[in-house]
Amino acid sequence: MEPIPFFQIEQLERTKPFSMASNHFHDTYEFYYLLTGERFYYIHDRIYALQQGDLVFINKSELHRTTGKGRFNHERILVNFDDRFLQPLASLGLSVQPLFQGESFLLRPAAGEQEKLTGLLTAMLREEAEGRLSTRAYLQALLLQLLILLERMRREQPEPLPSEQSEQQRRVYGIISYLNAHYSAKLTLDRLAEHFYISATYLCRIFKQTTGFTVVEYLNFVRIREAQTLLKQTDWKITRIAEETGFDSIAHFGRVFKQITSRSPLQYRKQIRV
């Protein structure tokens, strides 16, 4: 049975302190548009301070998380969609591929651009809520307009918006880079702290304060993301993949993999190949 193309849009307002319960990544693309308020947004290995009107694009399999900043009140629109939902757009002869190549990014639209974005997203919300004739095609048409608008904005924005760069944040960026490069090693908090000449307690505290993740959470997500790539691209046995991604046992690997993906490694491989 052919999988159904995935598209979801949600508008949500919060009036109390909120941070995402866990870091995560997924096999869909994501747009996060901040209508009001402020947020910190962790993307891949950097922290960005979002303000009203900012839009974040999250590519597939990119680790991300939002946390509180300044006032508690904020309102956002979240859009998720997969490659199958995009497929009909290619037949129009309009290329939106540059948007999906490379890393995630943050845009700070001008007032006029914010008005256009809000209009398109509001039309998507209304269309999905009403579920009228040819809803999917209509949503795809609106999405195409959104993608073209964003690609134009990217080309016109002279420089990428900088990430947060306090002394603590720069130190944590170094730790993140080290974890990304050495995820397959037998890492411990004590060894990591010794490498960066700080105490394990201090390392854990600044990492959590900066990213919203614990060190173990982050390392597990990096390892599982790499394991997913190996499950897709190789015929290696599960035992070898567990070893290559730094897990000390296949039982531990299977437990963490299912906790993060809600599937076993074998189920994931079977579904991906189907």
DOZARO-575042 format. One record per residue (C-alpha): residue number from 1; residue in one letter; x, z, y. Coordinates in nm, 2 decimals, always signed. Each point is the difference from the previous one (the first is absolute). Layout:
N
<NUM A <X Z Y>>
...
//
This chain:
274
<1 M <+0.00 +0.00 +0.00>>
<2 E <+0.14 -0.10 +0.34>>
<3 P <+0.07 +0.30 +0.23>>
<4 I <-0.22 +0.02 +0.30>>
<5 P <+0.17 -0.05 +0.34>>
<6 F <+0.04 +0.33 +0.18>>
<7 F <-0.09 +0.07 +0.36>>
<8 Q <-0.09 +0.33 +0.16>>
<9 I <-0.04 +0.12 +0.36>>
<10 E <-0.07 +0.35 +0.12>>
<11 Q <-0.04 +0.17 +0.34>>
<12 L <+0.05 +0.37 +0.01>>
<13 E <+0.02 +0.26 +0.28>>
<14 R <+0.16 +0.34 -0.05>>
<15 T <-0.04 +0.31 +0.22>>
<16 K <+0.21 +0.24 -0.20>>
<17 P <+0.37 +0.01 -0.10>>
<18 F <+0.07 -0.26 -0.27>>
<19 S <+0.31 -0.13 -0.18>>
<20 M <-0.03 -0.22 -0.31>>
<21 A <+0.01 +0.21 -0.31>>
<22 S <+0.27 -0.21 -0.16>>
<23 N <+0.24 -0.28 +0.06>>
<24 H <-0.11 -0.32 -0.17>>
<25 F <+0.04 -0.38 -0.04>>
<26 H <-0.23 -0.26 -0.15>>
<27 D <-0.02 -0.36 -0.10>>
<28 T <-0.22 -0.10 +0.30>>
<29 Y <+0.08 -0.08 +0.36>>
<30 E <-0.11 +0.25 +0.26>>
<31 F <-0.08 +0.00 +0.37>>
<32 Y <-0.03 +0.33 +0.18>>
<33 Y <-0.14 -0.02 +0.35>>
<34 L <-0.01 +0.31 +0.22>>
<35 L <-0.31 +0.00 +0.22>>
<36 T <+0.06 +0.34 +0.16>>
<37 G <+0.25 +0.28 -0.01>>
<38 E <+0.36 +0.03 -0.12>>
<39 R <+0.16 -0.01 -0.35>>
<40 F <+0.34 +0.01 -0.16>>
<41 Y <+0.03 -0.28 -0.25>>
<42 Y <+0.27 +0.00 -0.27>>
<43 I <+0.08 -0.36 -0.12>>
<44 H <+0.27 -0.07 -0.27>>
<45 D <+0.28 +0.21 +0.16>>
<46 R <-0.09 +0.06 +0.36>>
<47 I <-0.24 +0.20 +0.21>>
<48 Y <-0.21 -0.16 +0.28>>
<49 A <-0.20 +0.16 +0.27>>
<50 L <-0.33 -0.18 +0.03>>
<51 Q <-0.22 +0.01 +0.31>>
<52 Q <-0.35 -0.13 +0.07>>
<53 G <-0.03 -0.38 -0.07>>
<54 D <+0.30 -0.02 -0.23>>
<55 L <-0.02 -0.20 -0.32>>
<56 V <+0.21 +0.04 -0.32>>
<57 F <+0.03 -0.26 -0.27>>
<58 I <+0.11 +0.15 -0.34>>
<59 N <+0.13 -0.25 -0.25>>
<60 K <-0.06 +0.03 -0.38>>
<61 S <+0.19 +0.28 -0.17>>
<62 E <+0.12 +0.15 +0.33>>
<63 L <+0.01 +0.38 +0.00>>
<64 H <-0.20 +0.14 +0.29>>
<65 R <-0.18 +0.30 +0.13>>
<66 T <-0.16 +0.13 +0.32>>
<67 T <+0.03 +0.35 +0.15>>
<68 G <-0.13 +0.18 +0.30>>
<69 K <+0.14 -0.04 +0.35>>
<70 G <-0.12 +0.16 +0.32>>
<71 R <-0.38 +0.02 +0.02>>
<72 F <-0.19 +0.04 -0.33>>
<73 N <-0.27 -0.24 +0.09>>
<74 H <+0.06 -0.36 -0.10>>
<75 E <-0.20 -0.30 -0.12>>
<76 R <+0.13 -0.29 -0.20>>
<77 I <-0.10 -0.31 -0.19>>
<78 L <+0.17 -0.07 -0.33>>
<79 V <-0.01 -0.35 -0.17>>
<80 N <+0.13 -0.07 -0.35>>
<81 F <+0.00 -0.33 -0.19>>
<82 D <+0.19 -0.17 -0.28>>
<83 D <+0.15 -0.34 -0.07>>
<84 R <-0.31 -0.13 -0.17>>
<85 F <-0.20 +0.06 +0.31>>
<86 L <+0.25 -0.21 +0.20>>
<87 Q <+0.01 -0.29 -0.25>>
<88 P <-0.28 -0.21 +0.16>>
<89 L <+0.17 +0.01 +0.34>>
<90 A <+0.29 -0.20 -0.13>>
<91 S <-0.23 -0.30 -0.06>>
<92 L <-0.06 -0.02 +0.38>>
<93 G <+0.35 -0.11 +0.06>>
<94 L <+0.07 +0.29 +0.23>>
<95 S <+0.31 +0.20 -0.10>>
<96 V <-0.03 +0.38 +0.05>>
<97 Q <+0.29 +0.07 -0.24>>
<98 P <+0.25 +0.11 +0.26>>
<99 L <-0.20 +0.31 +0.06>>
<100 F <+0.04 +0.11 -0.36>>
<101 Q <+0.37 -0.08 -0.03>>
<102 G <+0.24 +0.28 +0.07>>
<103 E <-0.07 +0.36 +0.09>>
<104 S <-0.30 +0.18 +0.14>>
<105 F <-0.02 +0.01 +0.38>>
<106 L <-0.16 +0.17 +0.30>>
<107 L <-0.17 -0.19 +0.29>>
<108 R <-0.09 +0.14 +0.34>>
<109 P <-0.27 -0.25 +0.13>>
<110 A <-0.07 -0.04 +0.37>>
<111 A <-0.35 +0.09 +0.12>>
<112 G <-0.14 -0.35 -0.04>>
<113 E <+0.14 -0.02 -0.35>>
<114 Q <-0.15 +0.34 -0.09>>
<115 E <-0.34 -0.13 +0.10>>
<116 K <+0.04 -0.31 -0.23>>
<117 L <+0.11 +0.22 -0.29>>
<118 T <-0.28 +0.25 +0.05>>
<119 G <-0.25 -0.29 +0.01>>
<120 L <+0.12 -0.15 -0.33>>
<121 L <+0.02 +0.33 -0.18>>
<122 T <-0.34 +0.10 +0.12>>
<123 A <-0.14 -0.33 -0.13>>
<124 M <+0.16 +0.07 -0.34>>
<125 L <-0.15 +0.35 -0.01>>
<126 R <-0.34 -0.14 +0.08>>
<127 E <+0.02 -0.29 -0.25>>
<128 E <+0.11 +0.22 -0.29>>
<129 A <-0.27 +0.26 +0.08>>
<130 E <-0.28 -0.26 +0.01>>
<131 G <+0.11 -0.20 -0.31>>
<132 R <-0.18 -0.32 +0.10>>
<133 L <+0.02 -0.35 -0.15>>
<134 S <+0.36 -0.12 -0.05>>
<135 T <+0.15 +0.34 +0.12>>
<136 R <+0.33 -0.06 -0.18>>
<137 A <+0.05 -0.34 +0.17>>
<138 Y <-0.09 +0.14 +0.34>>
<139 L <+0.24 +0.29 -0.04>>
<140 Q <+0.28 -0.24 -0.11>>
<141 A <-0.07 -0.20 +0.32>>
<142 L <+0.02 +0.31 +0.21>>
<143 L <+0.32 +0.11 -0.18>>
<144 L <+0.16 -0.34 +0.07>>
<145 Q <-0.07 +0.04 +0.37>>
<146 L <+0.15 +0.35 -0.01>>
<147 L <+0.31 -0.13 -0.18>>
<148 I <+0.06 -0.28 +0.25>>
<149 L <-0.05 +0.24 +0.29>>
<150 L <+0.25 +0.24 -0.14>>
<151 E <+0.26 -0.26 -0.08>>
<152 R <-0.03 -0.13 +0.36>>
<153 M <+0.05 +0.36 +0.13>>
<154 R <+0.30 +0.05 -0.22>>
<155 R <+0.17 -0.32 +0.14>>
<156 E <-0.08 +0.10 +0.36>>
<157 Q <+0.12 +0.36 -0.04>>
<158 P <+0.37 -0.03 +0.10>>
<159 E <+0.14 +0.31 -0.19>>
<160 P <-0.13 +0.21 -0.29>>
<161 L <-0.12 +0.34 +0.11>>
<162 P <+0.27 +0.27 -0.06>>
<163 S <-0.04 +0.27 -0.26>>
<164 E <+0.03 +0.37 +0.09>>
<165 Q <+0.37 +0.10 +0.04>>
<166 S <+0.05 +0.37 +0.05>>
<167 E <+0.31 +0.16 -0.16>>
<168 Q <-0.21 +0.14 -0.29>>
<169 Q <-0.17 -0.33 -0.06>>
<170 R <+0.33 -0.19 -0.01>>
<171 R <+0.13 +0.25 -0.25>>
<172 V <-0.31 -0.05 -0.22>>
<173 Y <+0.04 -0.38 +0.03>>
<174 G <+0.34 +0.04 -0.15>>
<175 I <-0.14 +0.20 -0.29>>
<176 I <-0.27 -0.26 -0.05>>
<177 S <+0.25 -0.28 -0.02>>
<178 Y <+0.20 +0.20 -0.25>>
<179 L <-0.30 +0.06 -0.22>>
<180 N <-0.10 -0.37 +0.02>>
<181 A <+0.35 -0.10 -0.11>>
<182 H <+0.06 +0.26 -0.27>>
<183 Y <-0.35 +0.05 -0.15>>
<184 S <+0.13 -0.08 -0.35>>
<185 A <+0.26 +0.28 +0.01>>
<186 K <-0.07 +0.35 -0.13>>
<187 L <-0.06 +0.15 +0.34>>
<188 T <-0.06 +0.37 +0.07>>
<189 L <-0.08 +0.17 +0.33>>
<190 D <+0.32 +0.20 -0.02>>
<191 R <+0.21 -0.32 -0.05>>
<192 L <-0.19 -0.18 +0.28>>
<193 A <+0.05 +0.30 +0.24>>
<194 E <+0.37 +0.02 -0.09>>
<195 H <+0.04 -0.38 +0.07>>
<196 F <-0.15 +0.05 +0.35>>
<197 Y <+0.18 +0.33 +0.07>>
<198 I <-0.32 +0.20 +0.05>>
<199 S <-0.19 +0.26 -0.20>>
<200 A <-0.27 -0.11 -0.25>>
<201 T <-0.25 +0.22 +0.19>>
<202 Y <+0.07 -0.17 +0.33>>
<203 L <+0.00 -0.35 -0.15>>
<204 C <-0.34 +0.06 -0.16>>
<205 R <-0.14 +0.13 +0.33>>
<206 I <+0.11 -0.28 +0.23>>
<207 F <-0.09 -0.27 -0.26>>
<208 K <-0.35 +0.14 -0.03>>
<209 Q <-0.04 +0.05 +0.38>>
<210 T <+0.12 -0.36 +0.08>>
<211 T <-0.16 -0.20 -0.28>>
<212 G <-0.29 +0.21 -0.12>>
<213 F <+0.14 -0.03 -0.35>>
<214 T <+0.20 +0.24 -0.22>>
<215 V <+0.33 -0.15 -0.12>>
<216 V <-0.13 +0.00 -0.36>>
<217 E <-0.32 -0.18 +0.10>>
<218 Y <+0.20 -0.27 +0.19>>
<219 L <+0.25 -0.05 -0.28>>
<220 N <-0.28 -0.02 -0.26>>
<221 F <-0.18 -0.27 +0.20>>
<222 V <+0.32 -0.20 +0.05>>
<223 R <+0.07 +0.02 -0.38>>
<224 I <-0.35 -0.10 -0.10>>
<225 R <+0.00 -0.29 +0.24>>
<226 E <+0.32 -0.13 -0.15>>
<227 A <-0.14 +0.06 -0.35>>
<228 Q <-0.31 -0.22 +0.09>>
<229 T <+0.24 -0.28 +0.10>>
<230 L <+0.18 +0.02 -0.33>>
<231 L <-0.33 +0.01 -0.19>>
<232 K <-0.10 -0.32 +0.17>>
<233 Q <+0.32 -0.19 -0.01>>
<234 T <+0.17 +0.10 -0.33>>
<235 D <-0.09 +0.05 -0.37>>
<236 W <+0.20 +0.32 -0.01>>
<237 K <-0.13 +0.28 -0.22>>
<238 I <-0.16 +0.30 +0.19>>
<239 T <+0.29 +0.22 -0.11>>
<240 R <+0.25 -0.22 +0.17>>
<241 I <-0.21 -0.02 +0.32>>
<242 A <-0.03 +0.38 +0.01>>
<243 E <+0.38 +0.03 -0.03>>
<244 E <+0.07 -0.27 +0.26>>
<245 T <-0.22 +0.17 +0.25>>
<246 G <+0.16 +0.34 -0.03>>
<247 F <-0.25 +0.19 -0.22>>
<248 D <+0.14 +0.25 -0.25>>
<249 S <-0.26 -0.07 -0.27>>
<250 I <-0.26 -0.26 -0.08>>
<251 A <-0.26 +0.28 +0.00>>
<252 H <+0.09 +0.10 +0.35>>
<253 F <-0.01 -0.37 +0.11>>
<254 G <-0.34 -0.06 -0.16>>
<255 R <-0.15 +0.31 +0.16>>
<256 V <+0.13 -0.08 +0.35>>
<257 F <-0.10 -0.37 -0.03>>
<258 K <-0.35 +0.09 -0.10>>
<259 Q <-0.03 +0.26 +0.28>>
<260 I <+0.09 -0.26 +0.26>>
<261 T <-0.16 -0.32 -0.14>>
<262 S <-0.29 +0.15 -0.21>>
<263 R <+0.13 -0.22 -0.29>>
<264 S <+0.26 +0.03 -0.27>>
<265 P <+0.31 -0.23 +0.03>>
<266 L <-0.14 -0.21 -0.30>>
<267 Q <-0.34 -0.03 +0.16>>
<268 Y <+0.15 -0.10 +0.33>>
<269 R <+0.22 -0.27 -0.16>>
<270 K <-0.30 -0.14 -0.20>>
<271 Q <-0.23 -0.01 +0.31>>
<272 I <+0.27 -0.16 +0.22>>
<273 R <+0.06 -0.27 -0.26>>
<274 V <-0.37 -0.08 -0.05>>
//
